[in-house]
Amino acid sequence: MAISLSKGQKVDLTKTNPGLTKVIVGLGWDTNKYDGGKDFDLDTSVFLLGENGKVGSDSDFVFYNNTTGGNGSVVHTGDNRTGEGSGDDEQISVALTQVPAGTQRIAFAITIHEAEERNQNFGQVSNAYVRIVNAATNEELVRFDLGEDFSIETALVVGEMYRHNGEWKFNAIGSGFQGGLAALATNFGLQVG
């Protein structure tokens, strides 16, 4: 039975699930009806962060144009351009035992593609969630529903996996950013532009 998290809550992954070596991080969302005439394209991105909370290089930023990072330990399974259908809209595979030692945290984010040009924000998105599934058993271990009503934000850090005393944990963050992916990337130490 999955543990349902609240914002700010932290939960252990590997300590309570001995033998857990690979997880699927599933992210999903629905878009509300709006008459802007443009499609919504939400994207998942992943930042592999060192002790300083920053990426070490561009290859530590995993998204639809760079689908593999961390020496192959983190893999984005592909861009869903519509968000339609049930279940996860996008998934990230993480081989926990293969994540490079220098990576202390893995942050998961959702951004709205061309949000400013299309006049879109997370106030027009509902039912956003992140969940962690044991890849070997397909069992959902953790789920965080972002129940908050974001209004002006165009990027969300939904959660992060991090190392603690040799074990992996998950932190439900649910923090919004204005400025979309560029602001998020800059926050995590990438040069944008």
C-alpha positions in Angstrom: 0.0 0.0 0.0 1.4 3.3 -1.1 2.3 6.0 1.5 0.4 9.2 0.6 2.5 12.3 1.4 1.8 15.9 2.3 3.9 18.8 1.2 7.2 18.9 3.1 6.9 15.3 4.3 9.9 13.0 3.9 9.8 9.2 3.7 12.4 6.5 3.5 12.6 4.4 0.3 15.4 1.9 0.5 15.5 1.3 4.3 11.8 0.2 4.4 12.0 -1.6 1.1 15.1 -3.8 1.3 16.4 -4.9 -2.0 14.9 -1.9 -3.8 17.4 -1.1 -6.6 15.3 0.5 -9.4 12.3 2.8 -9.3 10.0 4.4 -11.8 9.0 7.9 -10.9 5.7 8.6 -12.6 4.3 12.1 -13.0 0.8 13.0 -14.1 -1.5 16.0 -14.5 -4.7 17.2 -16.2 -5.3 20.5 -17.8 -8.5 22.4 -17.0 -10.7 23.7 -19.8 -9.6 27.1 -21.1 -10.2 29.0 -24.3 -6.7 30.3 -25.0 -6.7 28.4 -28.3 -3.3 26.8 -27.6 -2.4 23.3 -26.6 -0.8 22.6 -23.2 2.5 20.8 -23.3 3.8 20.0 -19.8 7.3 18.5 -19.5 9.1 16.6 -16.8 12.7 17.4 -16.1 15.2 16.0 -13.6 18.2 17.6 -12.0 21.0 15.5 -10.6 22.5 17.6 -7.8 25.7 17.5 -5.9 26.3 18.4 -2.3 26.0 22.1 -3.1 22.5 21.7 -4.6 23.7 22.4 -8.1 24.2 20.3 -11.2 27.8 19.4 -12.0 27.4 19.8 -15.8 24.7 20.0 -18.5 24.6 16.2 -18.6 23.1 16.3 -15.0 19.9 17.8 -16.5 17.6 15.1 -17.9 14.6 16.1 -20.0 13.0 15.4 -23.4 16.1 16.5 -25.4 18.6 14.8 -23.0 16.9 11.6 -21.9 19.7 10.0 -20.0 21.9 11.2 -17.2 24.0 10.0 -14.2 26.0 7.6 -16.4 22.8 5.9 -17.5 21.2 5.6 -14.0 18.4 8.1 -14.8 16.4 7.7 -17.9 13.4 9.9 -19.1 11.1 7.5 -21.0 9.8 10.2 -23.4 7.8 13.3 -23.9 4.0 13.2 -23.7 2.8 16.3 -25.6 -0.9 16.2 -24.6 -1.2 14.8 -21.1 -4.3 12.9 -22.2 -5.3 9.5 -20.9 -5.2 8.1 -17.5 -2.1 7.1 -15.5 1.3 8.6 -15.6 1.9 11.2 -18.3 5.7 10.9 -18.2 8.0 8.5 -16.4 11.6 8.6 -15.2 13.5 5.3 -14.5 16.1 5.5 -11.7 18.6 2.7 -11.0 19.4 3.7 -7.4 22.5 1.6 -7.0 24.0 3.1 -10.2 23.6 6.8 -9.4 27.0 8.4 -9.3 28.4 8.9 -5.8 28.6 12.7 -6.4 24.9 12.9 -6.9 23.3 13.6 -3.5 19.8 14.7 -4.7 17.6 14.0 -7.7 15.0 16.8 -8.1 11.9 16.2 -10.3 10.1 19.1 -11.9 7.2 19.8 -14.2 7.2 22.8 -16.4 4.8 24.3 -19.0 6.4 24.5 -22.4 6.2 28.1 -23.8 4.1 29.1 -20.9 4.6 32.9 -21.3 4.0 32.9 -25.0 0.9 30.8 -24.6 -0.3 32.7 -21.5 -0.5 29.5 -19.4 0.3 28.7 -15.8 -0.3 26.0 -13.2 -3.6 27.6 -12.2 -4.9 25.9 -15.3 -3.6 22.5 -14.3 -5.2 20.1 -11.9 -4.6 16.7 -10.4 -0.8 16.9 -10.6 1.0 14.2 -8.8 4.3 12.3 -8.5 4.6 8.7 -7.5 7.4 6.2 -7.0 6.9 2.6 -8.1 9.2 -0.4 -7.4 10.3 -1.3 -11.0 10.7 -5.0 -10.1 7.2 -5.5 -8.6 5.2 -2.6 -10.1 4.1 -1.7 -6.6 3.4 1.9 -5.9 5.5 2.9 -2.8 4.9 6.6 -2.4 2.4 9.1 -3.9 2.3 12.9 -3.5 -0.8 14.7 -4.9 -0.1 18.4 -5.4 -3.4 19.6 -4.1 -2.4 23.2 -3.9 -3.9 25.7 -6.3 -0.9 27.3 -8.0 -1.9 30.4 -10.1 1.0 32.3 -11.6 3.7 29.6 -11.5 5.0 28.0 -14.7 7.3 25.5 -13.1 7.0 23.2 -10.1 9.6 21.2 -8.2 7.3 18.3 -7.2 9.8 16.3 -5.1 13.3 14.9 -4.7 15.0 11.7 -3.9 18.1 12.2 -1.7 20.8 10.2 0.0 20.8 10.0 3.8 23.2 7.7 5.7 23.6 5.5 2.7 19.9 5.1 2.1 17.5 6.8 -0.4 14.6 9.0 0.8 11.9 11.0 -0.9 10.9 14.6 0.0 7.5 15.9 -1.2 8.4 19.5 -2.1 5.6 21.1 -4.2 7.3 24.4 -4.7 6.3 26.7 -7.6 8.5 29.0 -9.7 7.8 31.8 -12.1 9.9 32.0 -15.2 9.4 28.4 -16.3 12.2 26.0 -17.1 14.8 28.7 -17.5 14.3 30.0 -14.0 14.4 26.4 -12.6 17.6 25.6 -14.6 19.3 28.7 -13.3 18.3 27.9 -9.8 20.0 24.5 -10.1 23.2 26.0 -11.5 22.8 25.7 -15.3 23.8 28.5 -17.7 20.7 29.4 -19.7 20.6 31.5 -22.9 
